[in-house]
Amino acid sequence: YRRIRIISAFYGRTDSTTCATGCRRRQLRNRSCYSRNARSIVRSRCNGLRECELKTDLLGNPDPCIGTYKYYSTAYECING
């Protein structure tokens, strides 16, 4: 079977255009917002598994920037396991 290996994970906001449809401008102003521990959380929950599903509640606790509309992205590869 092939297994997941997390390369990177991001939760926050670094621009005003990604996943911005329907948001108010004030929710997009902070473009230097991110969860410092998103990658370690995703790695601890997903590395070595065949499939993985996460709720962003885990990544935003505590909320890295209250009032900012955030998005999640990850990069991974499938390795022989």
C-alpha positions as CSV (number, residue, x, y, z in Angstrom):
1,Y,0.0,0.0,0.0
2,R,1.0,3.6,-0.5
3,R,1.1,5.9,2.5
4,I,0.8,9.7,2.9
5,R,3.9,11.8,3.7
6,I,3.1,15.4,4.4
7,I,5.5,17.9,2.8
8,S,3.9,21.1,4.0
9,A,0.7,22.4,5.5
10,F,-0.6,26.0,5.8
11,Y,-3.6,27.5,7.6
12,G,-4.1,31.3,7.5
13,R,-4.0,34.0,4.9
14,T,-1.1,35.4,2.9
15,D,-3.0,37.3,0.1
16,S,-6.3,38.9,-0.5
17,T,-7.4,36.7,-3.5
18,T,-7.2,33.1,-2.5
19,C,-10.6,31.7,-1.5
20,A,-11.9,35.3,-1.2
21,T,-15.3,35.0,-3.0
22,G,-18.1,36.3,-0.8
23,C,-15.8,37.7,1.9
24,R,-15.9,41.2,3.2
25,R,-12.8,43.3,2.6
26,R,-12.0,43.6,6.3
27,Q,-11.8,39.8,6.5
28,L,-9.0,39.8,3.9
29,R,-6.9,42.7,5.1
30,N,-4.5,40.7,7.3
31,R,-2.2,39.0,4.8
32,S,0.4,37.8,7.3
33,C,-1.7,35.5,9.3
34,Y,-0.8,31.8,9.8
35,S,-0.9,29.0,12.2
36,R,2.7,28.2,13.3
37,N,1.9,24.6,14.1
38,A,-0.3,23.6,11.1
39,R,2.4,21.4,9.6
40,S,3.3,19.5,12.8
41,I,-0.4,18.9,13.5
42,V,-1.1,17.6,10.0
43,R,2.0,15.5,10.0
44,S,1.1,13.9,13.4
45,R,-2.4,13.1,12.2
46,C,-1.8,12.0,8.6
47,N,1.8,10.8,8.0
48,G,1.8,7.1,7.3
49,L,-1.9,6.7,6.7
50,R,-3.6,5.6,3.5
51,E,-6.1,8.4,3.7
52,C,-6.6,11.4,6.0
53,E,-9.3,13.9,6.7
54,L,-8.9,16.9,9.0
55,K,-11.2,19.6,10.3
56,T,-9.6,23.0,10.2
57,D,-10.8,23.5,13.8
58,L,-7.6,21.6,14.9
59,L,-5.4,24.0,13.0
60,G,-6.9,27.2,14.2
61,N,-6.9,26.6,17.9
62,P,-6.0,29.1,19.1
63,D,-7.1,31.3,16.2
64,P,-4.0,32.8,14.6
65,C,-5.9,36.0,13.5
66,I,-9.4,36.5,14.7
67,G,-11.7,38.2,12.1
68,T,-9.6,37.1,9.2
69,Y,-11.0,34.6,6.6
70,K,-8.5,31.8,6.4
71,Y,-7.7,29.0,4.0
72,Y,-5.9,25.6,4.3
73,S,-3.5,24.1,1.8
74,T,-1.2,21.1,2.0
75,A,1.4,19.4,-0.1
76,Y,1.9,15.7,0.2
77,E,3.3,12.7,-1.6
78,C,2.4,9.0,-1.6
79,I,5.2,6.7,-0.6
80,N,5.5,2.9,-0.6
81,G,4.6,1.7,2.9
